[in-house]
Amino acid sequence: MAIDWIRRSVLVTILVAGFYYLKENPDLRKRIYSEEPIRVKIEGPVVNPGFYSLDAGSNGKDLIETAGGYVPGAQIKMEDSILEQPLEDGQILNLGKR
């Protein structure tokens, strides 16, 4: 009987922690619940600039990776925090001159 109580307590704790984690990470929540892909454009010193279709909740780093990464020797003056924010449908990410 004590084992059943422990199992239930562990299950409830895991569920509460999971919901809290999703609440604190909205970009992850968008990736999980949204099925609609977004279409975004990247400009600047990346290997393949242009339009890309990505999963909802993707961020600037995901887009740069999809575009083949930075051109060798490129100097980017963007903060990492900006690149970690979720992209929106129709957004253009401009990294500067190529």
CYANA upper distance limits for C-alpha pairs under 8 A (distance plus 0.5 A):
  1 MET  CA      5 TRP  CA      7.10
  2 ALA  CA      6 ILE  CA      6.79
  3 ILE  CA      7 ARG  CA      6.65
  4 ASP  CA      8 ARG  CA      6.69
  5 TRP  CA      9 SER  CA      6.65
  6 ILE  CA     10 VAL  CA      6.66
  7 ARG  CA     11 LEU  CA      6.67
  8 ARG  CA     12 VAL  CA      6.64
  9 SER  CA     13 THR  CA      6.61
 10 VAL  CA     14 ILE  CA      6.68
 11 LEU  CA     15 LEU  CA      6.73
 12 VAL  CA     16 VAL  CA      6.62
 13 THR  CA     17 ALA  CA      6.57
 14 ILE  CA     18 GLY  CA      6.58
 15 LEU  CA     19 PHE  CA      6.77
 16 VAL  CA     20 TYR  CA      6.65
 17 ALA  CA     21 TYR  CA      6.58
 18 GLY  CA     22 LEU  CA      6.78
 19 PHE  CA     23 LYS  CA      6.67
 20 TYR  CA     24 GLU  CA      6.77
 21 TYR  CA     25 ASN  CA      6.66
 22 LEU  CA     26 PRO  CA      6.87
 22 LEU  CA     28 LEU  CA      7.26
 22 LEU  CA     29 ARG  CA      6.18
 23 LYS  CA     29 ARG  CA      8.16
 25 ASN  CA     29 ARG  CA      7.01
 26 PRO  CA     30 LYS  CA      6.73
 27 ASP  CA     31 ARG  CA      6.91
 27 ASP  CA     57 GLY  CA      5.75
 27 ASP  CA     58 SER  CA      8.27
 27 ASP  CA     85 GLN  CA      8.16
 27 ASP  CA     86 PRO  CA      6.54
 28 LEU  CA     32 ILE  CA      6.80
 28 LEU  CA     57 GLY  CA      7.30
 29 ARG  CA     33 TYR  CA      6.62
 29 ARG  CA     57 GLY  CA      8.48
 30 LYS  CA     34 SER  CA      5.95
 30 LYS  CA     56 ALA  CA      6.86
 30 LYS  CA     57 GLY  CA      5.64
 31 ARG  CA     35 GLU  CA      8.37
 31 ARG  CA     55 ASP  CA      7.48
 31 ARG  CA     56 ALA  CA      6.12
 31 ARG  CA     57 GLY  CA      5.32
 31 ARG  CA     58 SER  CA      7.87
 34 SER  CA     56 ALA  CA      6.63
 35 GLU  CA     55 ASP  CA      7.97
 35 GLU  CA     56 ALA  CA      7.54
 36 GLU  CA     55 ASP  CA      7.54
 36 GLU  CA     56 ALA  CA      6.81
 37 PRO  CA     53 SER  CA      6.78
 37 PRO  CA     54 LEU  CA      5.95
 37 PRO  CA     55 ASP  CA      5.06
 37 PRO  CA     56 ALA  CA      5.74
 38 ILE  CA     53 SER  CA      6.06
 38 ILE  CA     54 LEU  CA      5.85
 38 ILE  CA     55 ASP  CA      6.58
 38 ILE  CA     56 ALA  CA      6.14
 38 ILE  CA     88 GLU  CA      7.28
 38 ILE  CA     89 ASP  CA      5.09
 38 ILE  CA     90 GLY  CA      7.74
 39 ARG  CA     51 PHE  CA      7.31
 39 ARG  CA     52 TYR  CA      6.13
 39 ARG  CA     53 SER  CA      4.92
 39 ARG  CA     54 LEU  CA      6.85
 39 ARG  CA     89 ASP  CA      5.78
 39 ARG  CA     90 GLY  CA      6.11
 39 ARG  CA     91 GLN  CA      8.11
 40 VAL  CA     51 PHE  CA      6.09
 40 VAL  CA     52 TYR  CA      5.97
 40 VAL  CA     53 SER  CA      6.93
 40 VAL  CA     54 LEU  CA      8.10
 40 VAL  CA     87 LEU  CA      8.24
 40 VAL  CA     88 GLU  CA      7.98
 40 VAL  CA     89 ASP  CA      6.55
 40 VAL  CA     90 GLY  CA      5.60
 40 VAL  CA     91 GLN  CA      5.62
 40 VAL  CA     92 ILE  CA      6.38
 40 VAL  CA     93 LEU  CA      8.17
 41 LYS  CA     49 PRO  CA      8.03
 41 LYS  CA     50 GLY  CA      5.85
 41 LYS  CA     51 PHE  CA      4.72
 41 LYS  CA     52 TYR  CA      6.64
 41 LYS  CA     90 GLY  CA      7.86
 41 LYS  CA     91 GLN  CA      6.94
 41 LYS  CA     92 ILE  CA      5.16
 41 LYS  CA     93 LEU  CA      6.63
 42 ILE  CA     49 PRO  CA      5.88
 42 ILE  CA     50 GLY  CA      5.93
 42 ILE  CA     51 PHE  CA      7.02
 42 ILE  CA     52 TYR  CA      8.46
 42 ILE  CA     63 LEU  CA      7.93
 42 ILE  CA     64 ILE  CA      8.19
 42 ILE  CA     67 ALA  CA      8.28
 42 ILE  CA     92 ILE  CA      6.28
 42 ILE  CA     93 LEU  CA      5.25
 42 ILE  CA     94 ASN  CA      6.42
 42 ILE  CA     95 LEU  CA      8.13
 43 GLU  CA     49 PRO  CA      5.78
 43 GLU  CA     50 GLY  CA      7.05
 43 GLU  CA     92 ILE  CA      7.95
 43 GLU  CA     93 LEU  CA      6.71
 43 GLU  CA     94 ASN  CA      5.24
 43 GLU  CA     95 LEU  CA      6.58
 43 GLU  CA     96 GLY  CA      7.75
 44 GLY  CA     49 PRO  CA      7.27
 44 GLY  CA     94 ASN  CA      6.40
 44 GLY  CA     95 LEU  CA      5.33
 44 GLY  CA     96 GLY  CA      5.47
 44 GLY  CA     97 LYS  CA      5.61
 44 GLY  CA     98 ARG  CA      5.14
 45 PRO  CA     49 PRO  CA      8.25
 45 PRO  CA     70 TYR  CA      6.33
 45 PRO  CA     71 VAL  CA      5.89
 45 PRO  CA     74 ALA  CA      6.64
 45 PRO  CA     95 LEU  CA      7.20
 45 PRO  CA     96 GLY  CA      7.48
 45 PRO  CA     97 LYS  CA      6.89
 45 PRO  CA     98 ARG  CA      4.64
 46 VAL  CA     64 ILE  CA      7.46
 46 VAL  CA     67 ALA  CA      6.93
 46 VAL  CA     68 GLY  CA      7.11
 46 VAL  CA     69 GLY  CA      6.04
 46 VAL  CA     70 TYR  CA      4.74
 46 VAL  CA     71 VAL  CA      5.49
 46 VAL  CA     98 ARG  CA      8.00
 47 VAL  CA     67 ALA  CA      6.75
 47 VAL  CA     68 GLY  CA      5.67
 47 VAL  CA     69 GLY  CA      6.49
 47 VAL  CA     70 TYR  CA      6.47
 47 VAL  CA     71 VAL  CA      5.81
 48 ASN  CA     67 ALA  CA      5.50
 48 ASN  CA     68 GLY  CA      6.50
 49 PRO  CA     67 ALA  CA      6.69
 50 GLY  CA     67 ALA  CA      8.35
 52 TYR  CA     63 LEU  CA      8.22
 52 TYR  CA     66 THR  CA      8.41
 52 TYR  CA     67 ALA  CA      8.46
 54 LEU  CA     58 SER  CA      7.04
 54 LEU  CA     63 LEU  CA      8.15
 56 ALA  CA     86 PRO  CA      8.49
 56 ALA  CA     87 LEU  CA      8.18
 56 ALA  CA     88 GLU  CA      8.25
 57 GLY  CA     86 PRO  CA      5.56
 57 GLY  CA     87 LEU  CA      6.98
 57 GLY  CA     88 GLU  CA      8.43
 58 SER  CA     62 ASP  CA      6.49
 58 SER  CA     63 LEU  CA      7.86
 58 SER  CA     86 PRO  CA      5.91
 58 SER  CA     87 LEU  CA      6.45
 59 ASN  CA     63 LEU  CA      6.97
 59 ASN  CA     83 LEU  CA      6.64
 59 ASN  CA     84 GLU  CA      5.84
 59 ASN  CA     85 GLN  CA      5.94
 59 ASN  CA     86 PRO  CA      4.86
 59 ASN  CA     87 LEU  CA      5.69
 60 GLY  CA     64 ILE  CA      6.68
 60 GLY  CA     82 ILE  CA      8.06
 60 GLY  CA     83 LEU  CA      4.76
 60 GLY  CA     84 GLU  CA      6.47
 60 GLY  CA     85 GLN  CA      7.42
 60 GLY  CA     86 PRO  CA      7.71
 60 GLY  CA     87 LEU  CA      7.20
 60 GLY  CA     93 LEU  CA      7.89
 61 LYS  CA     65 GLU  CA      6.70
 61 LYS  CA     83 LEU  CA      6.07
 61 LYS  CA     84 GLU  CA      6.94
 62 ASP  CA     66 THR  CA      6.68
 63 LEU  CA     67 ALA  CA      6.64
 64 ILE  CA     68 GLY  CA      7.05
 64 ILE  CA     69 GLY  CA      5.68
 64 ILE  CA     70 TYR  CA      7.61
 65 GLU  CA     69 GLY  CA      5.35
 70 TYR  CA     74 ALA  CA      6.95
 74 ALA  CA     98 ARG  CA      8.32
 76 ILE  CA     95 LEU  CA      7.12
 76 ILE  CA     96 GLY  CA      7.85
 77 LYS  CA     95 LEU  CA      8.33
 78 MET  CA     82 ILE  CA      7.52
 78 MET  CA     83 LEU  CA      8.12
 78 MET  CA     95 LEU  CA      7.92
 79 GLU  CA     83 LEU  CA      7.38
 80 ASP  CA     84 GLU  CA      6.75
 81 SER  CA     85 GLN  CA      7.19
 87 LEU  CA     91 GLN  CA      7.20
